[in-house]
Amino acid sequence: MGAPGVPLSRMTADGSHERTAAMPGMPPLARTMALAACVGLFSFELAAFERVQAPPAKPEMTQNCPGLVAFDAPHIIPAALTSEQVRLTYVGHSTFLIESPQLVRIATDYNDYVRSPVRPDIVTMNHAHTTHFTDYPDPAIKYVLRGWGPTPDQPARHDITVKDVRVRNVPTNIRDWRGGTERHGNSIFIFEMANLCIAHLGHLHHTLNQQQLNEIGRVDVVLVPVDGNLTLDLEGMMEVLQALKAPLMIPMHFFNSYSLERFLVRARQNWTVETSEVPSLVVSKTSLPTTPKVMVLPGH
């Protein structure tokens, strides 16, 4: 508080404060005391202002990673795609955001834990675990494609076309919680756009027979689970990849660097391995590698 009878500040019409000078003709001692009080009040208000105006903590200081989602990458405004390009973004776990030239957006293995940064037009799901499906998808999503049917004897069958995208599936079996088999509990989803065929293997638990390979057909990009435990074992997955013969293979469904590196060590015996610095990749028919390659996108 200032010296009695000496206002140090006053409120203006907009609610802010402005300083006022001490009254002229004050004795030197009173003037000194008033000046000291003014400086003290200003310092107190400045400190309070700095507390109010302090910037929020950086995301990495407050974010709790659930163990499934890739760490946030810098937000970059993506360039428009040409009619021959597709953008793949690894969101985390088994979820990718796939964007077509006409900006049809697809989220794979859509669930309650790992979500695309934008609302997709189409979502696909698989039934092995709740990190691969949800019973409560966003009601604004136009196409919700579950990879399992109403009963084990009625497999899911999807074949839809949305603008420049065709989505179809090939059912496979999964292990149930008792160690038995759930028939047709998983689907390999194939996305056709921009003259590319992209296959998402879902929660694949077994190698593929000739009929399934024929249904899948030619594949340019395969999104492959590489944990080697909850899904197909390492050598079995190698057999699947060699049968599919895709020029570009992108790992997913790995929980730590150990399981990823174990897959990469084995993959290097057959193919080139490359690591991207960003979780997003633009591919086209002409940009596909001339010899098969494993491309690792950051995340887990």
C-alpha positions in Angstrom: 0.0 0.0 0.0 1.3 3.5 -0.8 1.7 6.4 1.7 -1.7 7.7 3.0 -3.4 10.1 0.6 -0.9 9.3 -2.2 -2.6 7.1 -4.9 -0.1 5.0 -6.8 -2.4 3.6 -9.5 -6.0 3.7 -10.6 -8.4 1.6 -12.6 -9.3 2.7 -16.1 -12.5 2.2 -17.9 -11.3 -1.1 -19.4 -10.4 -2.6 -16.0 -6.6 -2.0 -16.4 -4.4 0.0 -14.1 -2.3 3.0 -14.7 0.3 4.7 -12.5 -0.1 8.1 -11.0 2.6 10.4 -9.8 3.1 11.4 -6.1 1.6 14.7 -5.2 4.0 17.6 -5.7 5.4 19.4 -2.7 5.7 16.3 -0.5 8.5 16.3 2.1 11.6 14.4 0.9 11.2 11.6 3.5 7.5 11.1 2.5 8.4 11.2 -1.2 11.1 8.5 -0.7 8.7 6.3 1.3 6.0 6.8 -1.5 8.6 5.9 -4.2 9.7 2.8 -2.3 6.1 1.7 -1.9 5.4 2.3 -5.6 8.4 0.2 -6.6 7.4 -2.6 -4.2 3.8 -2.6 -5.5 5.0 -2.6 -9.1 7.3 -5.6 -8.4 4.5 -7.5 -6.8 2.1 -6.8 -9.7 4.8 -7.8 -12.2 5.4 -11.1 -10.5 1.7 -11.8 -10.5 1.4 -10.8 -14.1 4.2 -13.2 -15.0 2.5 -16.0 -13.1 -0.7 -15.5 -15.0 1.0 -15.0 -18.4 3.5 -17.9 -18.1 3.3 -20.2 -21.2 1.8 -23.6 -20.7 4.1 -26.6 -20.2 5.3 -28.2 -23.4 3.4 -31.2 -24.5 6.2 -33.6 -23.7 6.2 -32.4 -20.1 2.6 -33.2 -19.5 1.7 -36.0 -21.9 1.3 -39.5 -20.6 2.0 -42.0 -23.3 -0.4 -45.1 -23.0 2.2 -47.3 -24.6 0.4 -47.7 -27.9 0.4 -44.4 -29.6 3.4 -43.0 -31.5 4.9 -39.8 -30.0 3.6 -36.6 -31.5 5.5 -35.5 -34.5 5.7 -31.8 -35.5 2.4 -30.7 -37.0 3.1 -30.1 -40.7 0.5 -29.0 -43.2 0.7 -31.7 -45.9 1.0 -30.8 -49.5 -1.8 -31.8 -51.8 -1.6 -35.2 -53.4 -1.4 -35.8 -57.1 -3.7 -38.2 -58.8 -1.1 -40.9 -58.6 -0.1 -40.5 -54.9 -1.3 -42.0 -51.6 -0.3 -40.8 -48.2 0.3 -43.3 -45.4 0.7 -42.1 -41.8 1.5 -44.4 -39.0 -0.7 -43.4 -36.0 0.4 -46.2 -33.8 -0.1 -49.9 -32.9 -2.0 -51.2 -36.0 -3.6 -48.0 -37.0 -2.6 -46.2 -40.2 -4.3 -43.1 -41.7 -4.5 -43.7 -45.5 -5.4 -40.8 -47.7 -6.3 -41.1 -51.4 -5.8 -38.5 -54.1 -9.4 -37.4 -53.7 -8.8 -37.2 -49.9 -10.8 -40.2 -48.9 -9.4 -41.0 -45.5 -9.2 -44.5 -44.1 -8.2 -45.5 -40.5 -7.1 -49.2 -40.1 -7.9 -51.2 -37.0 -9.9 -48.4 -35.6 -10.3 -48.6 -31.8 -10.9 -46.7 -28.5 -7.2 -46.2 -27.7 -5.4 -45.2 -30.9 -7.3 -42.7 -33.0 -6.5 -40.9 -36.3 -5.8 -37.2 -35.9 -8.7 -36.5 -38.3 -12.0 -38.2 -38.6 -11.8 -40.8 -41.3 -14.5 -41.6 -44.0 -13.8 -45.3 -43.7 -12.6 -47.4 -40.8 -11.7 -51.1 -40.7 -11.5 -53.3 -37.6 -10.3 -56.7 -36.4 -11.6 -58.8 -33.6 -8.5 -60.2 -31.8 -8.2 -57.5 -29.1 -9.9 -54.3 -28.1 -6.9 -52.4 -29.4 -8.1 -53.4 -32.9 -11.8 -52.6 -32.8 -14.5 -50.6 -30.9 -18.2 -51.2 -30.3 -18.6 -47.4 -30.3 -17.2 -45.8 -33.5 -17.8 -42.1 -34.1 -21.4 -42.0 -35.5 -20.2 -39.5 -38.1 -18.0 -42.1 -39.8 -19.8 -43.1 -43.0 -18.3 -46.6 -43.5 -17.5 -48.9 -40.6 -16.1 -52.2 -41.8 -15.8 -55.0 -39.2 -13.4 -57.8 -40.2 -15.5 -60.5 -38.6 -19.1 -61.7 -39.3 -22.1 -62.2 -37.1 -21.1 -65.9 -36.5 -18.0 -67.9 -37.1 -19.7 -69.6 -40.0 -20.6 -66.2 -41.6 -17.4 -64.4 -42.4 -17.4 -60.7 -43.1 -17.4 -59.8 -46.8 -16.8 -56.2 -47.8 -16.3 -54.7 -51.3 -17.1 -51.0 -51.4 -16.1 -48.1 -53.6 -15.9 -44.6 -52.3 -14.8 -42.0 -54.8 -11.4 -43.2 -56.0 -11.0 -45.9 -53.3 -12.0 -49.6 -53.4 -11.9 -51.5 -50.1 -12.3 -55.3 -49.9 -11.3 -58.0 -47.4 -10.1 -61.6 -47.1 -11.1 -63.3 -43.9 -8.5 -65.3 -41.8 -8.8 -67.1 -38.5 -7.5 -66.0 -35.0 -6.8 -67.7 -31.7 -9.4 -67.3 -29.1 -8.8 -66.6 -25.4 -9.0 -70.3 -24.6 -6.3 -71.2 -27.0 -8.7 -72.5 -29.6 -9.6 -71.0 -33.0 -12.1 -68.3 -33.8 -13.0 -68.8 -37.5 -12.9 -65.7 -39.6 -12.1 -63.4 -36.7 -9.5 -61.4 -38.6 -9.6 -59.8 -42.1 -6.8 -58.7 -44.4 -8.1 -55.5 -45.8 -7.0 -54.5 -49.3 -7.2 -50.8 -50.3 -7.0 -50.0 -54.0 -6.4 -46.4 -55.1 -4.1 -44.5 -57.4 -3.3 -47.8 -59.2 -1.8 -49.1 -56.0 -2.9 -52.1 -53.8 -2.2 -51.7 -50.1 -2.8 -54.7 -47.8 -3.2 -54.4 -44.0 -2.7 -57.8 -42.5 -4.6 -57.0 -39.3 -4.0 -59.4 -36.4 -2.8 -62.3 -38.6 -2.3 -65.6 -36.7 -1.4 -68.0 -39.5 0.3 -68.3 -42.9 -1.8 -68.0 -46.0 -3.1 -70.7 -48.2 -3.2 -70.4 -52.0 -6.9 -69.5 -52.1 -6.3 -66.6 -49.7 -3.2 -65.4 -51.7 -5.3 -65.6 -54.9 -8.1 -63.5 -53.3 -5.5 -60.9 -52.1 -3.9 -60.7 -55.5 -1.0 -58.4 -56.4 0.1 -56.2 -53.5 2.3 -53.1 -53.7 2.4 -52.1 -50.1 1.9 -54.4 -47.1 1.3 -53.2 -43.5 2.7 -56.1 -41.4 2.5 -56.9 -37.7 6.0 -57.8 -36.5 5.7 -58.6 -32.7 6.3 -62.3 -33.4 4.2 -63.4 -30.4 0.6 -62.2 -30.2 0.3 -62.4 -34.0 2.1 -64.8 -36.3 5.6 -66.0 -35.2 8.6 -64.4 -36.9 9.4 -67.2 -39.4 5.7 -67.6 -40.3 5.5 -63.9 -41.0 8.6 -64.1 -43.2 6.8 -66.8 -45.2 3.7 -64.6 -45.7 5.8 -61.7 -46.8 7.8 -63.8 -49.3 4.5 -65.1 -50.7 3.0 -61.6 -51.1 6.1 -60.2 -52.8 5.2 -56.6 -52.1 7.9 -54.0 -53.1 7.2 -52.1 -49.9 6.7 -53.5 -46.4 5.9 -51.3 -43.4 6.1 -52.8 -39.9 3.4 -52.2 -37.3 2.2 -53.8 -34.0 5.5 -53.8 -32.2 5.6 -52.9 -28.5 9.2 -52.0 -28.0 12.5 -51.6 -29.9 13.5 -55.2 -29.1 10.6 -56.8 -30.9 11.1 -54.4 -33.9 14.8 -55.0 -34.1 14.4 -58.8 -33.9 12.1 -58.5 -37.0 14.5 -56.2 -38.8 17.6 -58.4 -38.1 15.7 -61.3 -39.8 14.3 -59.1 -42.6 17.8 -57.9 -43.5 18.6 -61.4 -44.6 16.1 -60.9 -47.5 15.5 -57.3 -48.1 16.8 -53.7 -47.7 15.7 -52.0 -44.5 15.3 -48.2 -44.2 14.1 -46.0 -41.4 12.1 -42.8 -41.9 12.5 -39.8 -39.7 8.8 -38.9 -40.0 5.7 -41.1 -39.5 4.2 -40.1 -42.9 5.1 -41.4 -46.3 3.8 -40.5 -49.8 3.9 -43.4 -52.3 3.0 -43.8 -55.9 3.4 -46.6 -58.5 6.4 -44.9 -59.9 8.1 -44.3 -56.5 7.9 -47.9 -55.3 11.4 -49.4 -54.7 12.7 -51.5 -57.6 13.8 -54.2 -55.1 11.7 -55.1 -52.0 12.3 -52.8 -49.1 11.2 -52.6 -45.4 10.4 -49.1 -44.4 10.2 -48.3 -40.7 8.0 -45.4 -39.7 8.6 -44.0 -36.2 6.1 -45.0 -33.6 5.0 -48.2 -31.9 
